[in-house]
Amino acid sequence: MAEREYREKDEKEEKRHEKEEKGREEKWRSDPVNAVTWAAVLIWLGLILLARTTGFAQELDWFDPWPPVFLLGWGVIMVIQALIRGMLPGQRWWAPGSLIFGFILVGVGLGWSFGWGWVTPMVLFAVAVTILFSAFVKKK
């Protein structure tokens, strides 16, 4: 009797895992914006590293050090993703988080390169406006 219960329990567990896996696959297929976003981030990083390797980055004063440039570009990509998501029906609930994350990345990139004095208040203002705006936007 106990062996039968264990088998049934294992079968239920397997079905649950299969269902979760299908859910993840469907989520990635039904969310091309996320795939394009991460591909763009990786392409941006690749372009930055290629520019450093080929010496192109040495000609540009603002390019050294490269991590702030990467963070700035990643932030811009996240802001664009959030704006696209905000325009797509049924996905607006993801947009504020991506927008806030994008603003923070842009702020860190700019602050690292140009100083934190004016960047920090601007990022805080942008995050606050995003939070206020998302409170009044209908989620679905």
N, C-alpha and C positions, 0 to 999 in steps of 0.2 A: 504494500500500500504506500509506504513512504517513498519507494523508488518511483512509483507512478506520479506522485505529487512533485517530485524533483524534476521528472521529465517534463511535466506540464509547465512547471515554473520556468524551466530552461527554454521551452518553446515560446512562452509568452515574452520572455526577455529577448529572444532572437527577433520576434516580430516587432517588438518595440524599437530595437536597434535598426531594423530595416526601414521602419517608418521614419525614424529620425534622419537616417541617411538620405532617403528620398526627399524629405523636407529640405535638407541642406542643398541637394542638387537642384531642386526646383527653385529655391531661393536665388541661387547664383544664376540660373538660366533666366529667371524672370526679373533680374536686377542687373541689366547691362551697364547701368550708370556706375555701379560699384566696380565692376571689372575694368571699365574704361578709366576710371579714376586711378586705380592702383597701377594700371599699365602706364598712364601718363606720369605718375610719380616715379616709377622705375626708369622710364625713358628720360625724364628730367635729370635724375641722378646719373644715368649713363652719359648724357650729354656733358654734364659738369665734369665728370671724371675724364671723359675723352678730351675736353678742352684743357684740363690740367696736364694730361699725358702728352698731348701734342704741342704744348707750350702756348696755345692761343690765350689761355687765361693770364699769362704773364704780361701780356700787352694791355690788359684791363686792370686799372687800379682798384675798382670796386669788387673785383672777383677774389681778392685774397684777404682773409681766409675764405675757403669755399663753403664751409657749413652754413653760414648765414644766408648765402645765395641759395643753397639747397632748401633751407627752411622757408625762405621767402617764396620761392617757386612752389613748394609744396602747399604753403598757405593759400597762394593764389589759386592753385588747382582745387583745393578744398572749398574755397569760396565759390568758384565756378560750379562745382558739383552741387553745393547747397542751393545755388540759384536755379540750376536745372531741376533739382528735386522739388524745389518750391513751386515750379511751374507744372510739374507732372501731377495729375490727379492721383490720389491714393498714396502718395509718398511724402506728403508735406510734414508729417510728424518727424521725419529724419532730418529735415533741412536745418532747423535751428542748431542742433548739436554740431553738424558739419560746419555751419557758418561760424559758430563760436570757436571751434577748433581751428578753422582757417584763419580767423582774426588773430588768435593767439600765436599761431605759427608765423604769420606775417609780422606781427609785433616783435617776436623774438628775433627774427631775421633782420628787421630794420634796427631794432635796439642794439643788437650785437655790432652792427656795422656803423651806425650813426649816433649812438648814445641813447640812453634810456629816458632822458629828461622829458622829451615831448612825445615819445612813443607810448609809454605806459598809460598816460591819461587818455590818449586816443584809443588804445585797445580796450581799456575799461569802458569808455564811452560806447564803442561799437558793440561790445558784449552786452552792456546794459540795454541798449536800443534793441538788439536782437531778442533779448529775453522779454522786454516789454511788448515788442511786436508779435512775438510768438504767443503771448498770453491772450492776444485779442484776435488772432487768426483762427478761423474754424479749422479743426484738425482733419475733418473728413468731408 
